[in-house]
Amino acid sequence: MPIYEYSCAKCGNAFEHLHRKLGESAPACPVCASQRVIKQFSTFSAAVAPERGSAAPCGAAAACSPGQCASGECPLSG
Ligand SMILES: [Zn+2]
């Protein structure tokens, strides 16, 4: 179940809302009950998103950066 972050356009309150079903409408502000809320991009997914698109998996679980392969067998190490 996705958790979305909202900010209230009226009072500026930021809050999270757990969506229990698909297509659920935006929640009202828990502070001022205004329904003028703005959905924010999730800071959680932004934090875990990979920043380097050039990194490739080398062998097992670890991902190597170009020129920094520990095993020396990564095609990106050269
Ligand atoms: Zn509000």
PDB file of the backbone (N, CA, C, O) and the ligand in Angstrom, with CONECT records:
HET     ZN  A 101       1
ATOM      1  N   MET A   1       0.843  -1.201   0.000  1.00  0.00           N
ATOM      2  CA  MET A   1       0.000   0.000   0.000  1.00  0.00           C
ATOM      3  C   MET A   1       0.875   1.247   0.000  1.00  0.00           C
ATOM      4  O   MET A   1       1.706   1.434   0.889  1.00  0.00           O
ATOM      5  N   PRO A   2       0.688   2.068  -0.971  1.00  0.00           N
ATOM      6  CA  PRO A   2       1.556   3.242  -1.093  1.00  0.00           C
ATOM      7  C   PRO A   2       1.214   4.330  -0.092  1.00  0.00           C
ATOM      8  O   PRO A   2       0.048   4.572   0.221  1.00  0.00           O
ATOM      9  N   ILE A   3       2.238   4.968   0.392  1.00  0.00           N
ATOM     10  CA  ILE A   3       2.062   6.122   1.262  1.00  0.00           C
ATOM     11  C   ILE A   3       2.470   7.366   0.485  1.00  0.00           C
ATOM     12  O   ILE A   3       3.589   7.465  -0.018  1.00  0.00           O
ATOM     13  N   TYR A   4       1.544   8.310   0.398  1.00  0.00           N
ATOM     14  CA  TYR A   4       1.833   9.540  -0.318  1.00  0.00           C
ATOM     15  C   TYR A   4       1.979  10.694   0.664  1.00  0.00           C
ATOM     16  O   TYR A   4       1.350  10.732   1.722  1.00  0.00           O
ATOM     17  N   GLU A   5       2.820  11.615   0.276  1.00  0.00           N
ATOM     18  CA  GLU A   5       2.979  12.814   1.093  1.00  0.00           C
ATOM     19  C   GLU A   5       2.208  13.950   0.444  1.00  0.00           C
ATOM     20  O   GLU A   5       2.231  14.131  -0.773  1.00  0.00           O
ATOM     21  N   TYR A   6       1.532  14.700   1.282  1.00  0.00           N
ATOM     22  CA  TYR A   6       0.761  15.834   0.805  1.00  0.00           C
ATOM     23  C   TYR A   6       1.181  17.082   1.565  1.00  0.00           C
ATOM     24  O   TYR A   6       1.700  17.017   2.680  1.00  0.00           O
ATOM     25  N   SER A   7       0.942  18.216   0.928  1.00  0.00           N
ATOM     26  CA  SER A   7       1.056  19.476   1.650  1.00  0.00           C
ATOM     27  C   SER A   7      -0.225  20.262   1.415  1.00  0.00           C
ATOM     28  O   SER A   7      -0.778  20.264   0.316  1.00  0.00           O
ATOM     29  N   CYS A   8      -0.679  20.920   2.455  1.00  0.00           N
ATOM     30  CA  CYS A   8      -1.925  21.642   2.383  1.00  0.00           C
ATOM     31  C   CYS A   8      -1.693  23.003   1.729  1.00  0.00           C
ATOM     32  O   CYS A   8      -0.793  23.750   2.113  1.00  0.00           O
ATOM     33  N   ALA A   9      -2.525  23.306   0.734  1.00  0.00           N
ATOM     34  CA  ALA A   9      -2.375  24.586   0.040  1.00  0.00           C
ATOM     35  C   ALA A   9      -2.922  25.733   0.874  1.00  0.00           C
ATOM     36  O   ALA A   9      -2.651  26.902   0.595  1.00  0.00           O
ATOM     37  N   LYS A  10      -3.684  25.394   1.888  1.00  0.00           N
ATOM     38  CA  LYS A  10      -4.302  26.448   2.695  1.00  0.00           C
ATOM     39  C   LYS A  10      -3.439  26.830   3.897  1.00  0.00           C
ATOM     40  O   LYS A  10      -3.160  28.008   4.119  1.00  0.00           O
ATOM     41  N   CYS A  11      -3.014  25.819   4.676  1.00  0.00           N
ATOM     42  CA  CYS A  11      -2.269  26.128   5.893  1.00  0.00           C
ATOM     43  C   CYS A  11      -0.812  25.695   5.808  1.00  0.00           C
ATOM     44  O   CYS A  11      -0.017  26.003   6.696  1.00  0.00           O
ATOM     45  N   GLY A  12      -0.463  24.983   4.743  1.00  0.00           N
ATOM     46  CA  GLY A  12       0.933  24.608   4.559  1.00  0.00           C
ATOM     47  C   GLY A  12       1.348  23.379   5.340  1.00  0.00           C
ATOM     48  O   GLY A  12       2.526  23.022   5.354  1.00  0.00           O
ATOM     49  N   ASN A  13       0.395  22.726   5.991  1.00  0.00           N
ATOM     50  CA  ASN A  13       0.718  21.532   6.760  1.00  0.00           C
ATOM     51  C   ASN A  13       1.136  20.384   5.831  1.00  0.00           C
ATOM     52  O   ASN A  13       0.495  20.134   4.810  1.00  0.00           O
ATOM     53  N   ALA A  14       2.214  19.696   6.199  1.00  0.00           N
ATOM     54  CA  ALA A  14       2.653  18.537   5.434  1.00  0.00           C
ATOM     55  C   ALA A  14       2.292  17.278   6.202  1.00  0.00           C
ATOM     56  O   ALA A  14       2.521  17.179   7.407  1.00  0.00           O
ATOM     57  N   PHE A  15       1.722  16.315   5.480  1.00  0.00           N
ATOM     58  CA  PHE A  15       1.304  15.087   6.144  1.00  0.00           C
ATOM     59  C   PHE A  15       1.367  13.929   5.169  1.00  0.00           C
ATOM     60  O   PHE A  15       1.423  14.115   3.953  1.00  0.00           O
ATOM     61  N   GLU A  16       1.358  12.723   5.733  1.00  0.00           N
ATOM     62  CA  GLU A  16       1.370  11.522   4.920  1.00  0.00           C
ATOM     63  C   GLU A  16       0.003  10.864   4.970  1.00  0.00           C
ATOM     64  O   GLU A  16      -0.720  10.955   5.962  1.00  0.00           O
ATOM     65  N   HIS A  17      -0.328  10.203   3.876  1.00  0.00           N
ATOM     66  CA  HIS A  17      -1.606   9.518   3.838  1.00  0.00           C
ATOM     67  C   HIS A  17      -1.416   8.138   3.223  1.00  0.00           C
ATOM     68  O   HIS A  17      -0.846   7.999   2.141  1.00  0.00           O
ATOM     69  N   LEU A  18      -1.897   7.133   3.920  1.00  0.00           N
ATOM     70  CA  LEU A  18      -1.806   5.764   3.428  1.00  0.00           C
ATOM     71  C   LEU A  18      -3.019   5.444   2.566  1.00  0.00           C
ATOM     72  O   LEU A  18      -4.158   5.510   3.030  1.00  0.00           O
ATOM     73  N   HIS A  19      -2.766   5.096   1.308  1.00  0.00           N
ATOM     74  CA  HIS A  19      -3.849   4.757   0.401  1.00  0.00           C
ATOM     75  C   HIS A  19      -4.150   3.261   0.489  1.00  0.00           C
ATOM     76  O   HIS A  19      -3.315   2.418   0.159  1.00  0.00           O
ATOM     77  N   ARG A  20      -5.328   2.967   0.930  1.00  0.00           N
ATOM     78  CA  ARG A  20      -5.690   1.567   1.128  1.00  0.00           C
ATOM     79  C   ARG A  20      -6.299   0.934  -0.110  1.00  0.00           C
ATOM     80  O   ARG A  20      -6.328  -0.290  -0.233  1.00  0.00           O
ATOM     81  N   LYS A  21      -6.776   1.744  -1.009  1.00  0.00           N
ATOM     82  CA  LYS A  21      -7.352   1.189  -2.218  1.00  0.00           C
ATOM     83  C   LYS A  21      -6.999   2.060  -3.411  1.00  0.00           C
ATOM     84  O   LYS A  21      -6.732   3.254  -3.280  1.00  0.00           O
ATOM     85  N   LEU A  22      -7.006   1.439  -4.562  1.00  0.00           N
ATOM     86  CA  LEU A  22      -6.625   2.146  -5.772  1.00  0.00           C
ATOM     87  C   LEU A  22      -7.679   3.192  -6.141  1.00  0.00           C
ATOM     88  O   LEU A  22      -8.881   2.959  -6.014  1.00  0.00           O
ATOM     89  N   GLY A  23      -7.210   4.318  -6.588  1.00  0.00           N
ATOM     90  CA  GLY A  23      -8.124   5.347  -7.041  1.00  0.00           C
ATOM     91  C   GLY A  23      -8.757   6.151  -5.920  1.00  0.00           C
ATOM     92  O   GLY A  23      -9.715   6.894  -6.135  1.00  0.00           O
ATOM     93  N   GLU A  24      -8.215   5.997  -4.733  1.00  0.00           N
ATOM     94  CA  GLU A  24      -8.755   6.757  -3.606  1.00  0.00           C
ATOM     95  C   GLU A  24      -8.476   8.240  -3.810  1.00  0.00           C
ATOM     96  O   GLU A  24      -7.392   8.626  -4.248  1.00  0.00           O
ATOM     97  N   SER A  25      -9.451   9.054  -3.491  1.00  0.00           N
ATOM     98  CA  SER A  25      -9.291  10.481  -3.692  1.00  0.00           C
ATOM     99  C   SER A  25      -8.346  11.058  -2.650  1.00  0.00           C
ATOM    100  O   SER A  25      -8.068  10.438  -1.624  1.00  0.00           O
ATOM    101  N   ALA A  26      -7.866  12.249  -2.934  1.00  0.00           N
ATOM    102  CA  ALA A  26      -6.927  12.899  -2.037  1.00  0.00           C
ATOM    103  C   ALA A  26      -7.585  13.165  -0.689  1.00  0.00           C
ATOM    104  O   ALA A  26      -8.764  13.512  -0.619  1.00  0.00           O
ATOM    105  N   PRO A  27      -6.816  13.000   0.370  1.00  0.00           N
ATOM    106  CA  PRO A  27      -7.370  13.208   1.708  1.00  0.00           C
ATOM    107  C   PRO A  27      -7.488  14.691   2.030  1.00  0.00           C
ATOM    108  O   PRO A  27      -6.894  15.535   1.359  1.00  0.00           O
ATOM    109  N   ALA A  28      -8.245  14.990   3.043  1.00  0.00           N
ATOM    110  CA  ALA A  28      -8.338  16.360   3.520  1.00  0.00           C
ATOM    111  C   ALA A  28      -7.227  16.614   4.526  1.00  0.00           C
ATOM    112  O   ALA A  28      -6.721  15.693   5.168  1.00  0.00           O
ATOM    113  N   CYS A  29      -6.865  17.871   4.645  1.00  0.00           N
ATOM    114  CA  CYS A  29      -5.828  18.252   5.600  1.00  0.00           C
ATOM    115  C   CYS A  29      -6.288  17.925   7.018  1.00  0.00           C
ATOM    116  O   CYS A  29      -7.380  18.327   7.420  1.00  0.00           O
ATOM    117  N   PRO A  30      -5.469  17.200   7.779  1.00  0.00           N
ATOM    118  CA  PRO A  30      -5.862  16.840   9.152  1.00  0.00           C
ATOM    119  C   PRO A  30      -5.868  18.031  10.099  1.00  0.00           C
ATOM    120  O   PRO A  30      -6.419  17.956  11.197  1.00  0.00           O
ATOM    121  N   VAL A  31      -5.259  19.118   9.677  1.00  0.00           N
ATOM    122  CA  VAL A  31      -5.198  20.295  10.555  1.00  0.00           C
ATOM    123  C   VAL A  31      -6.387  21.215  10.329  1.00  0.00           C
ATOM    124  O   VAL A  31      -7.098  21.570  11.269  1.00  0.00           O
ATOM    125  N   CYS A  32      -6.603  21.609   9.042  1.00  0.00           N
ATOM    126  CA  CYS A  32      -7.639  22.604   8.773  1.00  0.00           C
ATOM    127  C   CYS A  32      -8.794  22.019   7.964  1.00  0.00           C
ATOM    128  O   CYS A  32      -9.750  22.725   7.644  1.00  0.00           O
ATOM    129  N   ALA A  33      -8.706  20.728   7.633  1.00  0.00           N
ATOM    130  CA  ALA A  33      -9.762  20.019   6.914  1.00  0.00           C
ATOM    131  C   ALA A  33      -9.971  20.534   5.497  1.00  0.00           C
ATOM    132  O   ALA A  33     -10.988  20.242   4.868  1.00  0.00           O
ATOM    133  N   SER A  34      -9.008  21.298   4.997  1.00  0.00           N
ATOM    134  CA  SER A  34      -9.106  21.747   3.619  1.00  0.00           C
ATOM    135  C   SER A  34      -8.816  20.587   2.673  1.00  0.00           C
ATOM    136  O   SER A  34      -7.973  19.735   2.953  1.00  0.00           O
ATOM    137  N   GLN A  35      -9.525  20.570   1.555  1.00  0.00           N
ATOM    138  CA  GLN A  35      -9.271  19.514   0.562  1.00  0.00           C
ATOM    139  C   GLN A  35      -8.354  20.002  -0.542  1.00  0.00           C
ATOM    140  O   GLN A  35      -8.131  19.302  -1.530  1.00  0.00           O
ATOM    141  N   ARG A  36      -7.834  21.182  -0.376  1.00  0.00           N
ATOM    142  CA  ARG A  36      -6.853  21.689  -1.335  1.00  0.00           C
ATOM    143  C   ARG A  36      -5.465  21.221  -0.917  1.00  0.00           C
ATOM    144  O   ARG A  36      -4.661  21.992  -0.393  1.00  0.00           O
ATOM    145  N   VAL A  37      -5.208  19.947  -1.160  1.00  0.00           N
ATOM    146  CA  VAL A  37      -3.916  19.387  -0.794  1.00  0.00           C
ATOM    147  C   VAL A  37      -3.138  19.046  -2.059  1.00  0.00           C
ATOM    148  O   VAL A  37      -3.715  18.692  -3.088  1.00  0.00           O
ATOM    149  N   ILE A  38      -1.829  19.159  -1.960  1.00  0.00           N
ATOM    150  CA  ILE A  38      -0.956  18.930  -3.110  1.00  0.00           C
ATOM    151  C   ILE A  38      -0.123  17.690  -2.838  1.00  0.00           C
ATOM    152  O   ILE A  38       0.563  17.588  -1.821  1.00  0.00           O
ATOM    153  N   LYS A  39      -0.201  16.742  -3.778  1.00  0.00           N
ATOM    154  CA  LYS A  39       0.583  15.520  -3.607  1.00  0.00           C
ATOM    155  C   LYS A  39       2.064  15.808  -3.852  1.00  0.00           C
ATOM    156  O   LYS A  39       2.432  16.443  -4.841  1.00  0.00           O
ATOM    157  N   GLN A  40       2.893  15.336  -2.947  1.00  0.00           N
ATOM    158  CA  GLN A  40       4.334  15.530  -3.071  1.00  0.00           C
ATOM    159  C   GLN A  40       4.969  14.255  -3.621  1.00  0.00           C
ATOM    160  O   GLN A  40       4.424  13.158  -3.498  1.00  0.00           O
ATOM    161  N   PHE A  41       6.118  14.434  -4.218  1.00  0.00           N
ATOM    162  CA  PHE A  41       6.880  13.264  -4.611  1.00  0.00           C
ATOM    163  C   PHE A  41       7.460  12.608  -3.366  1.00  0.00           C
ATOM    164  O   PHE A  41       7.926  13.288  -2.452  1.00  0.00           O
ATOM    165  N   SER A  42       7.429  11.314  -3.341  1.00  0.00           N
ATOM    166  CA  SER A  42       7.907  10.605  -2.167  1.00  0.00           C
ATOM    167  C   SER A  42       9.392  10.823  -1.971  1.00  0.00           C
ATOM    168  O   SER A  42      10.194  10.570  -2.871  1.00  0.00           O
ATOM    169  N   THR A  43       9.753  11.294  -0.788  1.00  0.00           N
ATOM    170  CA  THR A  43      11.171  11.492  -0.496  1.00  0.00           C
ATOM    171  C   THR A  43      11.872  10.153  -0.320  1.00  0.00           C
ATOM    172  O   THR A  43      13.081  10.039  -0.520  1.00  0.00           O
ATOM    173  N   PHE A  44      11.090   9.136   0.059  1.00  0.00           N
ATOM    174  CA  PHE A  44      11.690   7.819   0.265  1.00  0.00           C
ATOM    175  C   PHE A  44      12.175   7.231  -1.059  1.00  0.00           C
ATOM    176  O   PHE A  44      13.313   6.771  -1.154  1.00  0.00           O
ATOM    177  N   SER A  45      11.317   7.245  -2.079  1.00  0.00           N
ATOM    178  CA  SER A  45      11.735   6.666  -3.350  1.00  0.00           C
ATOM    179  C   SER A  45      12.825   7.490  -3.996  1.00  0.00           C
ATOM    180  O   SER A  45      13.653   6.958  -4.735  1.00  0.00           O
ATOM    181  N   ALA A  46      12.836   8.794  -3.725  1.00  0.00           N
ATOM    182  CA  ALA A  46      13.890   9.621  -4.287  1.00  0.00           C
ATOM    183  C   ALA A  46      15.222   9.295  -3.639  1.00  0.00           C
ATOM    184  O   ALA A  46      16.273   9.393  -4.274  1.00  0.00           O
ATOM    185  N   ALA A  47      15.173   8.901  -2.353  1.00  0.00           N
ATOM    186  CA  ALA A  47      16.410   8.632  -1.625  1.00  0.00           C
ATOM    187  C   ALA A  47      17.039   7.314  -2.052  1.00  0.00           C
ATOM    188  O   ALA A  47      18.263   7.178  -2.036  1.00  0.00           O
ATOM    189  N   VAL A  48      16.216   6.343  -2.433  1.00  0.00           N
ATOM    190  CA  VAL A  48      16.757   5.036  -2.755  1.00  0.00           C
ATOM    191  C   VAL A  48      17.018   4.864  -4.257  1.00  0.00           C
ATOM    192  O   VAL A  48      17.574   3.853  -4.686  1.00  0.00           O
ATOM    193  N   ALA A  49      16.614   5.854  -5.040  1.00  0.00           N
ATOM    194  CA  ALA A  49      16.830   5.740  -6.476  1.00  0.00           C
ATOM    195  C   ALA A  49      18.316   5.824  -6.803  1.00  0.00           C
ATOM    196  O   ALA A  49      19.027   6.652  -6.234  1.00  0.00           O
ATOM    197  N   PRO A  50      18.785   4.991  -7.700  1.00  0.00           N
ATOM    198  CA  PRO A  50      20.214   5.024  -8.051  1.00  0.00           C
ATOM    199  C   PRO A  50      20.582   6.312  -8.764  1.00  0.00           C
ATOM    200  O   PRO A  50      19.855   6.791  -9.633  1.00  0.00           O
ATOM    201  N   GLU A  51      21.713   6.856  -8.383  1.00  0.00           N
ATOM    202  CA  GLU A  51      22.128   8.109  -8.985  1.00  0.00           C
ATOM    203  C   GLU A  51      23.000   7.878 -10.209  1.00  0.00           C
ATOM    204  O   GLU A  51      23.031   8.698 -11.127  1.00  0.00           O
ATOM    205  N   ARG A  52      23.710   6.749 -10.213  1.00  0.00           N
ATOM    206  CA  ARG A  52      24.615   6.491 -11.320  1.00  0.00           C
ATOM    207  C   ARG A  52      23.998   5.455 -12.254  1.00  0.00           C
ATOM    208  O   ARG A  52      23.844   4.290 -11.888  1.00  0.00           O
ATOM    209  N   GLY A  53      23.655   5.880 -13.437  1.00  0.00           N
ATOM    210  CA  GLY A  53      23.109   4.947 -14.403  1.00  0.00           C
ATOM    211  C   GLY A  53      24.184   4.136 -15.092  1.00  0.00           C
ATOM    212  O   GLY A  53      23.891   3.155 -15.776  1.00  0.00           O
ATOM    213  N   SER A  54      25.446   4.549 -14.911  1.00  0.00           N
ATOM    214  CA  SER A  54      26.525   3.883 -15.623  1.00  0.00           C
ATOM    215  C   SER A  54      27.044   2.671 -14.868  1.00  0.00           C
ATOM    216  O   SER A  54      27.734   1.828 -15.441  1.00  0.00           O
ATOM    217  N   ALA A  55      26.714   2.579 -13.575  1.00  0.00           N
ATOM    218  CA  ALA A  55      27.211   1.462 -12.788  1.00  0.00           C
ATOM    219  C   ALA A  55      26.558   0.160 -13.243  1.00  0.00           C
ATOM    220  O   ALA A  55      25.360   0.117 -13.525  1.00  0.00           O
ATOM    221  N   ALA A  56      27.354  -0.888 -13.309  1.00  0.00           N
ATOM    222  CA  ALA A  56      26.842  -2.174 -13.755  1.00  0.00           C
ATOM    223  C   ALA A  56      27.145  -3.231 -12.707  1.00  0.00           C
ATOM    224  O   ALA A  56      28.151  -3.129 -12.005  1.00  0.00           O
ATOM    225  N   PRO A  57      26.308  -4.229 -12.589  1.00  0.00           N
ATOM    226  CA  PRO A  57      26.574  -5.301 -11.637  1.00  0.00           C
ATOM    227  C   PRO A  57      27.774  -6.129 -12.049  1.00  0.00           C
ATOM    228  O   PRO A  57      27.888  -6.537 -13.205  1.00  0.00           O
ATOM    229  N   CYS A  58      28.666  -6.376 -11.109  1.00  0.00           N
ATOM    230  CA  CYS A  58      29.863  -7.149 -11.391  1.00  0.00           C
ATOM    231  C   CYS A  58      29.782  -8.462 -10.641  1.00  0.00           C
ATOM    232  O   CYS A  58      29.909  -8.488  -9.417  1.00  0.00           O
ATOM    233  N   GLY A  59      29.574  -9.535 -11.350  1.00  0.00           N
ATOM    234  CA  GLY A  59      29.517 -10.836 -10.707  1.00  0.00           C
ATOM    235  C   GLY A  59      28.282 -10.996  -9.844  1.00  0.00           C
ATOM    236  O   GLY A  59      27.180 -11.215 -10.347  1.00  0.00           O
ATOM    237  N   ALA A  60      28.476 -10.884  -8.545  1.00  0.00           N
ATOM    238  CA  ALA A  60      27.402 -11.203  -7.608  1.00  0.00           C
ATOM    239  C   ALA A  60      26.482 -10.021  -7.330  1.00  0.00           C
ATOM    240  O   ALA A  60      25.838  -9.489  -8.234  1.00  0.00           O
ATOM    241  N   ALA A  61      26.435  -9.631  -6.088  1.00  0.00           N
ATOM    242  CA  ALA A  61      25.431  -8.659  -5.680  1.00  0.00           C
ATOM    243  C   ALA A  61      25.914  -7.231  -5.827  1.00  0.00           C
ATOM    244  O   ALA A  61      25.108  -6.323  -6.027  1.00  0.00           O
ATOM    245  N   ALA A  62      27.210  -7.020  -5.732  1.00  0.00           N
ATOM    246  CA  ALA A  62      27.720  -5.652  -5.691  1.00  0.00           C
ATOM    247  C   ALA A  62      27.728  -5.016  -7.070  1.00  0.00           C
ATOM    248  O   ALA A  62      27.910  -5.695  -8.081  1.00  0.00           O
ATOM    249  N   ALA A  63      27.534  -3.741  -7.098  1.00  0.00           N
ATOM    250  CA  ALA A  63      27.626  -2.987  -8.334  1.00  0.00           C
ATOM    251  C   ALA A  63      28.917  -2.197  -8.352  1.00  0.00           C
ATOM    252  O   ALA A  63      29.295  -1.594  -7.348  1.00  0.00           O
ATOM    253  N   CYS A  64      29.588  -2.195  -9.476  1.00  0.00           N
ATOM    254  CA  CYS A  64      30.868  -1.520  -9.582  1.00  0.00           C
ATOM    255  C   CYS A  64      30.716  -0.213 -10.336  1.00  0.00           C
ATOM    256  O   CYS A  64      29.909  -0.084 -11.257  1.00  0.00           O
ATOM    257  N   SER A  65      31.509   0.739  -9.919  1.00  0.00           N
ATOM    258  CA  SER A  65      31.626   1.953 -10.691  1.00  0.00           C
ATOM    259  C   SER A  65      32.750   1.764 -11.703  1.00  0.00           C
ATOM    260  O   SER A  65      33.671   0.984 -11.463  1.00  0.00           O
ATOM    261  N   PRO A  66      32.687   2.466 -12.827  1.00  0.00           N
ATOM    262  CA  PRO A  66      33.739   2.330 -13.839  1.00  0.00           C
ATOM    263  C   PRO A  66      35.117   2.633 -13.261  1.00  0.00           C
ATOM    264  O   PRO A  66      35.318   3.679 -12.644  1.00  0.00           O
ATOM    265  N   GLY A  67      36.062   1.719 -13.459  1.00  0.00           N
ATOM    266  CA  GLY A  67      37.423   1.919 -12.973  1.00  0.00           C
ATOM    267  C   GLY A  67      37.616   1.592 -11.516  1.00  0.00           C
ATOM    268  O   GLY A  67      38.705   1.777 -10.972  1.00  0.00           O
ATOM    269  N   GLN A  68      36.562   1.102 -10.871  1.00  0.00           N
ATOM    270  CA  GLN A  68      36.680   0.849  -9.440  1.00  0.00           C
ATOM    271  C   GLN A  68      36.225  -0.558  -9.092  1.00  0.00           C
ATOM    272  O   GLN A  68      35.695  -0.791  -8.005  1.00  0.00           O
ATOM    273  N   CYS A  69      36.425  -1.483  -9.996  1.00  0.00           N
ATOM    274  CA  CYS A  69      35.996  -2.854  -9.740  1.00  0.00           C
ATOM    275  C   CYS A  69      36.984  -3.553  -8.809  1.00  0.00           C
ATOM    276  O   CYS A  69      38.184  -3.577  -9.081  1.00  0.00           O
ATOM    277  N   ALA A  70      36.484  -4.123  -7.711  1.00  0.00           N
ATOM    278  CA  ALA A  70      37.343  -4.760  -6.722  1.00  0.00           C
ATOM    279  C   ALA A  70      37.966  -6.030  -7.280  1.00  0.00           C
ATOM    280  O   ALA A  70      39.115  -6.339  -6.965  1.00  0.00           O
ATOM    281  N   SER A  71      37.240  -6.765  -8.091  1.00  0.00           N
ATOM    282  CA  SER A  71      37.742  -8.040  -8.585  1.00  0.00           C
ATOM    283  C   SER A  71      38.562  -7.883  -9.854  1.00  0.00           C
ATOM    284  O   SER A  71      39.318  -8.786 -10.212  1.00  0.00           O
ATOM    285  N   GLY A  72      38.429  -6.767 -10.534  1.00  0.00           N
ATOM    286  CA  GLY A  72      39.163  -6.568 -11.770  1.00  0.00           C
ATOM    287  C   GLY A  72      38.568  -7.275 -12.961  1.00  0.00           C
ATOM    288  O   GLY A  72      39.109  -7.219 -14.065  1.00  0.00           O
ATOM    289  N   GLU A  73      37.442  -7.946 -12.733  1.00  0.00           N
ATOM    290  CA  GLU A  73      36.835  -8.705 -13.823  1.00  0.00           C
ATOM    291  C   GLU A  73      35.634  -7.993 -14.422  1.00  0.00           C
ATOM    292  O   GLU A  73      35.015  -8.488 -15.364  1.00  0.00           O
ATOM    293  N   CYS A  74      35.312  -6.854 -13.883  1.00  0.00           N
ATOM    294  CA  CYS A  74      34.169  -6.122 -14.384  1.00  0.00           C
ATOM    295  C   CYS A  74      34.511  -5.511 -15.736  1.00  0.00           C
ATOM    296  O   CYS A  74      35.586  -4.930 -15.889  1.00  0.00           O
ATOM    297  N   PRO A  75      33.629  -5.628 -16.712  1.00  0.00           N
ATOM    298  CA  PRO A  75      33.896  -5.037 -18.036  1.00  0.00           C
ATOM    299  C   PRO A  75      34.051  -3.526 -17.973  1.00  0.00           C
ATOM    300  O   PRO A  75      34.556  -2.917 -18.917  1.00  0.00           O
ATOM    301  N   LEU A  76      33.635  -2.926 -16.900  1.00  0.00           N
ATOM    302  CA  LEU A  76      33.750  -1.474 -16.771  1.00  0.00           C
ATOM    303  C   LEU A  76      35.057  -1.069 -16.094  1.00  0.00           C
ATOM    304  O   LEU A  76      35.357   0.119 -15.981  1.00  0.00           O
ATOM    305  N   SER A  77      35.851  -2.075 -15.634  1.00  0.00           N
ATOM    306  CA  SER A  77      37.053  -1.738 -14.879  1.00  0.00           C
ATOM    307  C   SER A  77      38.135  -1.183 -15.775  1.00  0.00           C
ATOM    308  O   SER A  77      39.011  -0.452 -15.314  1.00  0.00           O
ATOM    309  N   GLY A  78      38.084  -1.521 -17.047  1.00  0.00           N
ATOM    310  CA  GLY A  78      39.123  -1.046 -17.944  1.00  0.00           C
ATOM    311  C   GLY A  78      38.752   0.297 -18.463  1.00  0.00           C
ATOM    312  O   GLY A  78      39.499   0.884 -19.245  1.00  0.00           O
TER     313      GLY A  78
HETATM  314 ZN    ZN A 101      -4.447  22.596   6.098  1.00  0.00          ZN2+
END
